[in-house]
Amino acid sequence: MSDGADRTTRVLAQVAVAIALVALVLAGYALYAQQQAEARYREVSEELQRALTPSLPMRGPPLELDPDDT
């Protein structure tokens, strides 16, 4: 092989390694961002559940209440 072909092969290999490293970093960041979003959604869900759940248990009207009393 000629020196030009060897040099081209090395450059292409270096470019491929660089692209693979960038892809690895992007995948790691995507995983981190997904975990952060999931944690935020979980916090919002818990807060909504607390806000929508009545603080006192629901009870019916007292027995001495007259339904015909208008």
C-alpha positions in Angstrom: 0.0 0.0 0.0 1.1 3.5 -0.6 1.8 6.0 2.1 -1.2 8.1 1.0 -3.6 5.2 1.5 -2.2 4.4 5.0 -2.5 8.1 6.0 -6.1 8.2 4.7 -6.9 5.0 6.6 -5.5 6.4 9.8 -7.4 9.7 9.4 -10.7 7.9 8.7 -10.1 5.7 11.8 -9.4 8.7 13.9 -12.6 10.4 12.6 -14.6 7.3 13.3 -13.3 7.1 16.9 -14.1 10.8 17.5 -17.6 10.3 16.2 -18.0 7.2 18.4 -16.9 9.2 21.5 -19.3 12.1 20.7 -22.1 9.5 20.3 -21.2 8.0 23.7 -21.2 11.4 25.4 -24.5 12.3 23.8 -26.0 9.0 24.9 -24.8 9.6 28.5 -26.3 13.1 28.5 -29.6 11.8 27.1 -29.8 9.2 29.9 -29.0 11.8 32.5 -31.7 14.2 31.1 -34.3 11.4 31.0 -33.6 10.5 34.6 -34.0 14.2 35.6 -37.2 14.5 33.7 -38.6 11.4 35.3 -37.7 12.7 38.8 -39.5 16.0 38.0 -42.6 14.2 36.8 -42.6 12.0 39.9 -42.4 15.2 42.1 -45.2 16.9 40.2 -47.3 13.7 40.4 -46.8 13.5 44.2 -47.6 17.2 44.6 -50.8 16.9 42.6 -51.8 13.8 44.5 -51.3 15.7 47.8 -53.2 18.7 46.5 -56.2 16.7 45.2 -56.6 14.4 48.1 -58.8 15.8 50.8 -57.0 16.4 54.1 -60.0 15.3 56.1 -61.9 12.1 55.4 -65.2 12.6 53.6 -68.2 11.8 55.8 -71.9 11.8 55.2 -74.3 14.3 56.8 -75.1 13.9 60.5 -77.9 11.6 61.3 -79.9 14.2 63.1 -80.2 16.3 59.9 -83.8 16.4 58.7 -83.8 16.0 54.9 -87.3 17.7 54.7 -86.1 20.8 56.4 -86.0 23.5 53.7 
